[in-house]
Amino acid sequence: MNLRSSTLISLCWLIEVFCHFGVTTVPHYSYLMCVIYLLTGIAISMLALRVQQEIPQGESLSPFVIVLFGMVVILGSQDILSSHLARSPIDFHDADMLPVLQTMAARFLSTQEVYAIIPWIWDGMQPIYLPAFWMPYCLTEVLDMDMRWVSIVSCWFGLLLWLRLASQQVLTRLSWLLTAISTISLWSIWMHLDFIFFTLTQEGLIVGYLSILCAGILLNSRWLTWSGIFLCLMSRYSIVPWMVAIAILSIWKPSLKKYSAYFLSAGIVGLILLFAVGALPNYWTVFADVPGGYQIDLIANPEKYAPVIQQSLGVISLMPSEVYKWWPQLYLLLLFVIPISFLGSLRLVNHGKTVFGPHIILGCLKLSLTIFYSFLIIPYHYLFYPSTCVTVFLILSCERRFKFA
């Protein structure tokens, strides 16, 4: 049986979700899960190269099914999440990300220096977060509500955005089934097994930002794509290797020159924003020194991070502590070489028959994120969820129902 790429990627997405389940329930086997997760992410990207000039096959979902599925997930999770939030007050002793972000938002609203050291967190903590991470919490500060609903709503928004795109798409019944099982399983993990994703972290924001970027690429929407690039760039560095690879590809693919324009304009606006909020020029070293700071801290206190490393999907959990000294150099090399090599292989795969379109761009994004998170020197498990969520958009891109770049 010759399965279509969209079906195979749906199966791979189920495997990715299973890896999250394995790490959260049987952490002793995380060394196996991290290998499976890395190989699955690479396989998903390579399957994007397998897409050829094909007529879409399968069936579309009715609007009723789309609306019902979204309502079940959102309404079913609301009460559960409310109870989790009530039982888990924000405390920097449990995790310092949200208290730092809350302080930065409050300082901005009161026109204080946003990036000054916060003296009451760990006897003095330097804020390191980019504006798109802390600015959304200005709204919760004004409304005096639990800031963690921002991440929850961001994930709901990503789900609804995907369902809206799915309503325009045709997939095989097996693809729909696998995708539905994976989606429900992932939300179940967030609800019952790894709810710290919402109670202790801000990572739901990244899910929302990446959803905007993926939707913009699929719909060939200038403003959605630019907004997704800007928000991702102003929250974390994870899409930079993908940006470099796409910019290089645009040299011999004229239709991608618009992406270079998006990158340049988003970077310029981002720099202006950093100056406006006081991050530049006074605190530029804070952002530049983050990777090196983690490396120094890990080498000095390996026992402190041992549980994090051993119970995650990071490849570094397979390595002896001796490699920590040169791991950042290997990390940077892989970050840029692998995505560029992926796009460079376009002419070699399927004897040039590979159809160029959103699936190639999203396949490169998926590969970049897989490498970025799998080879992190301190790979907190919650960081891997946004990369996993990109896969579900890649599934839709494999059937030629969207305009090509």
N, C-alpha and C positions, 0 to 999 in steps of 0.2 A: 504494500500500500504506500503510495507516494503522498505523504502528508505535506500540506502547504506550510510555508514559513510561518504564517500567523498561528497555525495550530501548534507547531513545534515551539514557538516562542511562548504560547500560552502554557504549554507543559513545563517549559523552563521557569516561567514565573511561579508556577505551583511549587517547583523545587526550591526556588529562592525563599518563598514563604515558609516552606518546611525547614529550611536552614535556620530561620529566625525562631521557629518553634523549637527546634532541637537545642539551640543555644540557651533559650530561656527555661527549658524543662530538664535537659540533661547536659549541664555545662561541662561535665567530664569529657564529653565527645565534641567539644568545640573545635578541637584541632582537626577533626574530620569535617565538621560543618564549614569551616573557613575555606578548606580546599574545594569542597563542592560548590560553595558560593562563588568563589573566584572563577572556577572553570565554567560554571553556569553563566555568569555574567559575560565572559568572553564568548561563550557559545551563542548567547543571544545576539551579540553584536555581529558575529560571523554569519548568523542566519539571515540578518538583514541584507548581506551581500548575495544571498541565494535567490532573492526576489527577482523574477524575470517578467517579461511582458506577458502577463496572464490576465484572463478575464475573471473578475471577482466571482467567487462561488459561495453559496450558502444562503443565508436569509438574514433579514434585519429584524430587530426587536421592535415590537409595537410601542408607541409612546406610553401606553398604560403600564406595560411591564417596566419601562425605564423609570417612570414616576414612582411606581409601587416599590421598586427595589431601593431607590434613593430614600424614600420615606421610611422604609423598614430599617435601613442602616442608621439614618440620622435620629429618628425618634427612638429606636431601640437602644441607641448608645447614649442618649441625652441623660436619662435618669442614672444610668450606671456611672457615667463620668461625673455627674454632680455628686454622687456619694463618694467617689474616689477623692474628689477635690476637697470635700468637707472633712474627710479623714486624714488628709495630707496637707497641713498648713505649710506655707512657704517658709523655709528656714535654711539659711546659708550653710548650716552644719550638715544638712542632708545633701544639698547641691547648691553651688553659689551662682549658677548662671542666671536664674530668674531674679534673685535679689539685686544682682549687679545691673541687669537690664532695667529693672524697676527704678533703681536709683538714677540711672542715666536719663530715663524718660522724665522723672520728676525734676531733675536738675535742668533739663532743657526747658521745661514748662516754666520754671522759676528763674530762667536766664542765668543759671549758675554755670560754672565750667564743667562741661559734661564729662570730660576725660581726666579730670583730676582724680587722684588716688582716693578710694573710699576707705576711710579709716576704721569703720566699725565692722568690716568683713575681713576676717583673718588678720586682724591687727594692721591692716593697710593693704588693699588690693587695687591693682591697676586695671581699669576697664580696658578691654581689648576689642569690643564688638563694633562692627561697622554699622552705619546708620539704619539700614533696612532691617537690622535685628532689633534695635531698641525703639525706633520711632513709632511702630504700630502700638506700642504699649502706652504712648501718650494718651490714646483714646480711653483706655481702661483707667488711667489715672484721673482723667477728667470726669469719667462716669462713675468712678469709685466702685469698680467691680473687679472680680478676680481676674488677674491678667492672663491666666492660663486658658481662658476661653478664646483668646486670640489664636492660639495654636489649634485648638479644636475646630473653630470655625474655618480656619485655613484648610484643614484636612477635609472638612465637609465641602468646602468650595472646590477643592481639587476633585473630589468624587463627583460632584454635580457637573463640573466642567467635562470630566471624562464621559459621564452618562450622556451629556448633550452631544458630544462628538460621536459616541457609540450609536446614537439614534440615527445617524447619517450613514452608518457603515453596514456592510454585509460580511458576515463571518460564518464559518461552518458551525453546525450544532455543537461539535466537540470543542471548538474554540470558545464558544459562549459558555459551555458548561464548565470548562477548566478555569476560565476567567472568573466566573461567578463563585466557584469554590474557593479560588485563591483570594478574591476580594473579601468574602465572608470570613475566611480563615485569618486574614491579616487583621481585620477589625476585631475579631475575637481575641487575637493575641494582645492587641492594644487594650481591649476592655478587661481582660481577665488575667493575663500572664505578665505583660510588660507595660502596665498602665503608667509607669514612671515616664514613659514617652510623653504623656500629657501632664502629669503632676509635677515633674521635676525639670523638664527640658522645654526649650523653645523650638524644637526641631520640626514641629508641625508647620511652622512658617515656611521652612525650606520646601516642604511638600507642596504647599500652595504656590510658591514662587516657581518651582520647576513645572508645575501643572500649567501655569500661564505660559511659560516658555514652550513647552511641548505643544500646547494648543495653538500657539502662534505659528509654530513651524508646520503643523498639520494643515492649518487653514490658510497658510501663506499670508498671514495678516501682519502688516508692517508694525502696527502699534502694539499688538499683543506680543509679538516676537521681541520688539525693542524693550517693552516693559518687563518681560521675563528676564531678558539679559541684564537689564539695569538692576532689577531687584535681586537677582542671584549674585551679581557682581558686588553689590553693596551689602551683602550679608555674609558671604563666604567666598574663598578663593577657588572653590571646587570646579567651576566651569572654565577657568583660565586655560588649562591645557586644551580643552575642546575649542575654545576661541582661537587659539594659536593654530591648531590643526585645520580648522575651517578657513582661516585667513590664508594659510599656505595653499590650500586646495583652490581657493578663489583665483589664484594666479592663472591656472589653466582651465578653470570652470567659470566663465564670465557671469553666469546666472547667479553665482554666489557672491559677487562683488558687493551686493546690497548688505550681506552679512558683515563684511569688513566695515561698511559705513555704520551699521548698527553698533559694532564693537567700539569704533572710534568715538562716536557721539555719546554712547553710554559711558565710556571712560571719561570723557571731558565733563559731562554733567556730574558724574560721580566725584571727580576731583573738586568741582565747584562746591558740591554739597559738603565734602569733607572740610574744605576751608570754612564754609558757612557755619558748621557746627563746632568749629575749633579743634578738629582732629589734626589738621595740618595748619602750619608747619610744625607746631610744637610737639606733636605726639607721633610723628611718622615712624620713629624707631620702634614704637610699641607694636605696630602691625608687622614691621619687618623682622622683629626679634621673636615672634611667637613660636615658629618651628624650632628655632635654636633653644628657646627657653624650655620647651617640653623635653628636648633631648638632654639638656643639662640636668633637669629635674629627675628624669628617668634614670640617668647614669648614677646620680647621687643617691636616689632613693628607689631602687628597683623593687623593694618589698612593698612600697606604697602602691605601686601600679600593677603588681603581679596579679591580683584578682581581676582587674580591668582587662589586662592582656589575655589572661587565660580563659576568660569567659566572654569572648567576643568572636567576631568573624574576621579579625585581623590576622594576616599571614605572619606577623611578627611573633605570634604565640608559638609558632613552630621553630623559632630560632633561639639559639643560646644568647645569653646576655652580652657576649663579646661583640656581637654584630651591632649593638646599639650605637657604637662610636661612628660607624660609617653608614648607618641606615639612611639618614637624610640624603646623602649623596646618591645612593641607589634609588631612593624614592623620587627625587627630582628627575633623574634620568628616565625612569619608567614613565613618569607622568607625561612627558612630552614625546618620547620616542614611540611609545606604543600607539597612541591615537594617530600620530602622523603616519606611521607604518600602515595602520588600518586603512586610511584613506588612500595611501599610495598603492595598496593592493587592488584597488578597484579595476585597474586595467588587466590584472592577472586572473581574477576570479571569473569563472564561467566563460572564459575566452572572450571577454569584453561584452557579454550579453546582459550583464547586470543592469537593470533599469535604475537610473539615478532619480532620486526623489526624497521626500521627507524621511523615509525609512533609513536612508544612508546617513543623513544628518543626525537623526535620533539614535541610530546605531553607534555612531561615533561618540555622541553624548553619553550613552549608556556605558560604553567601554571606558571613557575618561573617568566617569564617576566610580565605576567598579575599581579601577586602579587607584584612584585618589583615596578611597576609603579602605580598601583591602590592605594597602601598604602604609597606612597611617602609623606613626610611631607609638601613639597612645590611642588605640581604636575602641573608643566607647561604643557599646553595641547600638545605642539609639541613633548613632550617626549613620548607620547603614540603611535605615528605612527609606529616606528620600530616593536613593539610587534604585531601590527595589520598586518604588512607585513609578519610576520612569518607564519601566518595562511594559506596563499596561497601556501606555500611550503608543509604544512601539508596535504593539500587537495591531492596533488600528491602522498604522501607517503601511502595513504590508499588503493591504488590498487597495488597489488603485482607485480610491474614491475621492481623494483630495487633490487639489491642484499641486503640481510639482514646483519645487523651487527653480 
